[in-house]
């Protein structure tokens, strides 16, 4: 099972908030799209624009016990989740044609809602896997079991990915990345501060609890926990840090399978790849140190210790599909300890999220048919094209870049693949078997189908029409190897986008998001890929030096921002997103100034067009987050906290100064010669 099956991950994001949108969204003034009741007029816009726009909302909003955050993204997730739930409850009543999308999606949802059967089964669905582990006798048996689980979409020890080769982007390659840990990041195993140690203890309690739930007494369960944790800590020693993982060049190592077998004979790469169905003579080994360490530990760590490790991770990965005692144990670590969530979400909400994750294109087809219009897609493409034009003009005006690099940057910009709403070609679920009373088996069937879909890409040309997220997802993305920007249907709703809104609202909202994704093609990582998606250098040396120097200014700025107590933003970890935020607002503003409203000065509800643009921008980052979640994100999330996604760029953007009369002495003021500008 997917380790995060009940939490929407990168491809299934932000459909998790379950509080009434109407109760928490503030009062949207009719025909103006500004939420005045959320604004705090006691805070001057020149002192803290984020609080000026969102301060009253922050004061009056309480995060419910089933949530870890509230804000514009989660509230939009509520609306979308309600839409999905309406679809699922309708088609899950039964009577759908056998084999149809409606039958598979509806019965999958129904099987997840069948709590009586799930409770009766307890942990029996995973017992066959535990018996297989019991039969392991040597390192070869360990890797054979790992391979068998990989084919069921259940990753153990292997961080496998199949996609475009970063140095030959038109062909797919199999890549392997560092893996094997249960804590969020390698640093958790070595940091000794109280907050980290609290998380470590919660994780250790979770490990022990799972062993108790399968019949171990507390003392031997505690011993098994020590075995698992000690082994993970040894693996963690080989992991690269989050900072090191940001450099794509140093995380690409194309090697032959024969060479791997010689260097790491215990893993048995040829047999392993055959067992997982991969036919290839070479792979990309992202972080070789991890696999070197794994190869060593397979012989130095007793087989029984490895079996204990595998026992836990099988149970951990499957916990959300088992009886409630397993679900509760997992919740207490992943959601409560890590994120501060006090109560588990209702089953129906978890099942909506899981249906989107496991049958995303099937549910997505039903979603866009009912809730996404062709007019929205057409309007969105117009916005994207205008943003491209604006960015091209910005490149021409850059005073720090030479002509050759500018030309290469513009070629890359105009080669962008643009995806809006949903894929032109849907995934095939004909081989997925779904039965109404077999939830665990349904998950396995979905995982196997997805693995075969991924496996079919090996050694074949890249299909650039493929999407990396489902249509209802509240998200937008840039993919460097495709050189594409994509915007799921889910995000194309208010407050980001509304076909009835004036240009100031749409350009400040979704326009900024478009600009953000475009700029990702030119951030610290994206700038290392050319117009065809290949990792190659298209920069003149002096331009590259200047770009890195300006990026360092941004790193230093964000390092100075405080999150909680003495906890600061990690400027190095967040540099890519911060560059994209700086570029996003600038490009969106330039594109807005190309519109009739942007060139005029007609006020709506007392605000000029420019003021409405900036207020719309700040509205989309309205967000309140639990302290535990903030600490977790500070360690692993490349995004800065919402307040700095607003104030950081605007402190350095002169048109904002003009719109709100920011002067020396104001808290948002930065001297003009010190304002950071990259793109």
Steps between C-alpha positions, in 0.01 A plus 500: 500500500605858451653625826295818479180347367272718710697818448494656156856506378673692224264375231188510718533821693291716730162328487509460876327790676156423636366826640211686345630732230214741562582527868869570452549665165398849611248724329576532131354834393258455214669547161824620659670174604672668796442343840483813713389325818832314502705820492651668805488873445690564824810367320634736237568338162842666503589324826378144444299439187427135578338595832326804350321274249455190718538613861135496608453158349805370691364639829153349467592168338542189714654191347260209562634189675480301174730746322857627516439817299238727347524750220424573138647174369330278762170687465508442127577139585176488703299615203667250268472220755128570528470474121686168497296367790181583318618300199617205711194474717283497191686231305583285805134412550548218252340403173781634281592300187761236584851611402401863448688786658196574712490141631870490584511842662171452684582152627850605607349777711234264636764241598689765696179602675429136601652542846329187638684268260828687548471469879418132478810432292736673746852461363432173319548661153873541569557164672608333172776763468612440860520127431718572198731702723515213750632277221795728416835334574769723347569838332389356166162419655475854636541652155266245341228604743574868433464429127169318541361792698626751244283333237201561725586870521630459854849652523735358763866613500476605133418854394404414142382746236444456127500812287689726265878469502624838618781496244297342219152633573325333208568151641391342827742360754470313829637701792573396857509744789583478868224343708443271798412750777183550705574848634444794261868567434846367586569793736232379743725206589785727609353824636469521880274804550182443706256546208680238290530259789126524560442383143757222535332368815160507330643302209657246732170461685327445167745227399450325834122537479481322164691203637266487800200504268616180329536317830838593648525579871625855579856394594584304183312763298731765649803290409375470143448876491865549597604265223298688237610844616868406525497358148326809362755724670779309330327550165447869581877549534529448125221741402579832339359812669209703364750768397707249304189357336425836336787464251381283209849464352641331810195273528531348154721193449422286199668163553493159337327212672818297457697772678249508783515127541877517531495790746203374707491121464282427804203696365520289186389766255446277190277258692326785680414684180379182334279426799339843491447479124756758390688414181788744456878510485535827693325704770537837666624455857407831658685460830753214469611527865162369618518186286864442594394516865204269437729250331729501805220475755344203325798297620599676825147517648349164599223366278262489796548876551416558136190285536390713795558813290291359214223393739461856624509666160245259353267580791573873476430518128177303538374646830239733350336209317473285813272509805456816704766416761763510225349813347500672840860401570611645169296815555662559839843520338456637148217744563498578873868496594643624171229752408302576816167371367284410800228285344496265205290606203166328443528184293306647209753780458792261514335281239440792265872578522598137449275462197666804345844351573437146381253558214585860424440510125177302531356731765655796318302428186178510699611818676589707193186389319290655775707786641752631244405704195666548166469876550720480812765311304493751216529799736782332687703442184462871416642587840791259457585645159490855637732401785744348253502822301559704815788279613664516160495880523646484853788286372572764235517769770735315737810708569713214635469245219684489168331468163596136440351382827190713447445336162534153651262592784236624257531188286435293809207721601330472162555122489284449813240226475175636650242276666172629641222320683536132419686260268407448137558126550365321807659210688376146428342318795367200307729261690404633842262267683277672755256322733270673749605297806876466441664831582854369557489287184375803307799703617735222393333479158534875451864493609584212267334677210689820571829311526441334164420839351832632628686186393368532144704819460842339551721547195223673306464859380349745747128571463491875560120498512511322836387693809660479844186598695130425492245753367345587840841579652538852642841555349715617210842369400811540290674185373860571390550188287178570308559877513130527574265696721173337606194628683248247629130576470473507879703820541306688231241627747463806721707648669755405233281530194145600415377563147273776636780683683680810376856468376653634821356207692597232250849632431569548872370149569551238231724739305750494783476119509570486125795736539627291790497180294660671200778630724566147629647438157761758596553442873814346654403152375289576194774721357718191465267352234480617138199558278476128419501397865859378504732576789754711314662840539357777281651785703797724427739463793476861615118485495503183707722668760265800518195275528652310791596827673143632474366167620729523801347838584162328511637217715637755747170692506290192580750368753413809702126427512374339823236226505471410869717603794858457375393289200581679174413440137768291330597727213699230323218243514238752382707687240325347197152588622612846611648575157171383348298723736713804415470431129135403521373828641718707265392314186134501601512875563662569163235288327225677693633835378441375145123489566257788469430501872871487582562806284214695658438635846131432558430411862277213605378507857749774574808318371709578193571221251853457636376483858243236406775302325718492812209427735396209279856370517507516880155336525617179334764453771254540789607211721506395865716200592548292814834547674594134458435519127708816474794326665470201270484718190796707613702178491376343175284743297666712227224763536529796737217575747208689339575833672842510334364388164311830508721745689836373371434572131302821563774651719716481187244602235481871419147500344369388841669802658323727251161334550499536880730800547772309686764740634820490704416408858220262401563139601460372144752753369830394346731758349468499122863408437465201736184352346571155362412433138589187310253456213 
